[in-house]
Amino acid sequence: MRRKLFASVAPGRHSVVITLAGNKNAASGGWYFYFDFLECAVPSDVPDAPETRTDVGLATDYDTDATYKLSPQRLIWNIQKLGLVGEIDHYCGVFWWKQSKAVGGNYPSVTVTFGGTWADQDVVWLNFGGTLSGGVITGGTSIGKTVFPTDTASTIAAHFVYFINEKLVGVWASASGPALTITTRSTGTIWMYSFLTQTNSVMGTITVPGATTSTSGGQKFTSSSALETGAVDPTSIDPTAGQVFNRAFRDWHADYFAALHAAGLGVVVSFSQELVNPPDNPGGGAVWVQRYPDNTPVATATGFGTLYSSQAAFGSPVEGYMQSAHRAMAALLSASGLPVRLQFGEVLWWFQANASGMAFYDADTAAAAATALGRALATFRTPNDDPSVNSYTDANFLRARQKTYVDAIRTYVLASYPAAAFELLWPMDVNDPDTCGLTRYINLPDEWATRAGSGWDTFLCEGFQYGGINHNIDQAQRCAAYPFTELSWDKAHCRYLMGWYNAGWPWAREFQAAQRTAVPLVKFWAYDHLCLYGWPLPLPKPPSSPSFI
């Protein structure tokens, strides 16, 4: 906690003595006090930005707490107070935007069926979470009903539906006549409810989990099953849903875009080729994931428990799904009054190999290659394999398949939003011309090497490995300038995306190196890392030019 200790402290030197009050606890070995620091603070308004820069923008990521857990207005206010108000690079992320459905699993439930003849003033009890020992229930939560002359088995069941749904949060209830069904809201053993029932007329008669019957003087109710026997329900993207975005995502982004428009801030919105829990089922004809030659799917750890994202394949199921996503996002942007600017973020063939080779061998791609080439696709082993094998026919097939996929999505959006503009986010570090000859060739078709005729409005180059891992500023500077020095893009339509998301990142020097290339817009990945690390502002200025005498 943070606790205010003093107020109206006079200037000068002071000593603070902190004493731990309380008696020593012999059972626990004593008291413990965890102290961090004392801070001298002067109450004031939040300061204005140290400087305002439109040539520097921030990336917001809907996967992170610093974005989707904030109101859009607060997020935008924070960015304005930082003063980095160039075009925002907004990534929709891999987790929260999709409509999903449960696949398999089950929520444990128990059914209590009331029957027999009930006498006035009989009492029925149901107990949740108690412990049964020696015919006595201890602990847990008990809810009951006193039976009245007009009650029937059905009204008793209805009573417990109302009572459970009002009182308990871990379970919910429904009834069909005299049958009361109680279902947990979480699967597996998350809630660890033990379901016990008893009648008050015979205190020792108790039913326990399982199919059991309790009778007393004609009163009877039975319970079946138990509340601990569920299984976690995995979720999967639902491509058949009427809305490709879930309600929370739609509402948050409608609010975000409207607030950005009101604030006069620009944004480009990005989808990547990564999807979490796609409905990949090659055996059933639904190919959603790129695969290695040994048929292993491409899966990447997200950093959240055991959750992995999948690198989506360039086939018709994913293409149709992402067409809907891009058009739905265009609709949200257009409705807010913002220009429709969509980014294809790292939409590429996977850039790493496993022991069997590169990930170009999902069933759809293999079938398309057999049709186009009249044979199986050559087996490429590493990112630096020679793309000229078989006179480039195999590598050309791969780059054409990627380009056709991208063109189809753009064409689909343009049919509804003809003024839409698109940005290519291209990761140079995993497509490095010097060390990744194969991926450089297939992931950057010749048509994309210049703006004219490419279908792209802007080229955003990134190379996080150069600065964040290699700590090589020369490589980072080359990356910032690559589209307009080694490709044929005009500088005005180029941008550079750089990182600063670990404590050892030489980001200040990388930023200065990027500025020396005169790239017109530098974006930082990401806003949340600026907050987490407290990176200093204003941003560093280029060193002054030396003077020679």
Secondary structure, 3 states (H helix, E strand, C coil): CCCCCCCCCCCCCCCCCCCCCCCCCCCCCCCCCCCCCCCCCCCCCCCCCCCCECCEEEEEECCCHHHHCCCHHHHHHHHHHHCECCCEEEECCCCCCECEEECCCECCEEEEEEEECCCCCCEEEEEECCEEECCEEECCEEEEEECCCCCCHHHHHHHHHHHHHHHCCCEEEEEECCEEEEEECCCCCCCCCCEEEEECCCCCCEECCCCEEEEECCEEEEEECCCCCCECCCEEECCCCCCCECHHHHHHHHHHHHHHHHHCCCEEEEEECEEECCCCEHHHCECCECECCCCCECEEECCCCCCEEEEECCCHHHHHHHHHHHHHHHHHHHHHCCCCEEEEECCCCCCCCECCECCCCCHHHHHHHHHHHCCCCCCCCCCCCCCCHHHHHHHHHHHHHHHHHHHHHHHHHHHHCCCCEEEEEEECHHHCCCCCHHHHHHCCCHHHHCCCCCCCCEEEEECHHHHHHCCCHHHHHHHHHHHHHCCCCCHHHEEEEEECCCCCCCHHHHHHHHHHCCCCCEEEECHHHHHHHCCCCCCCCCCCCCCCC
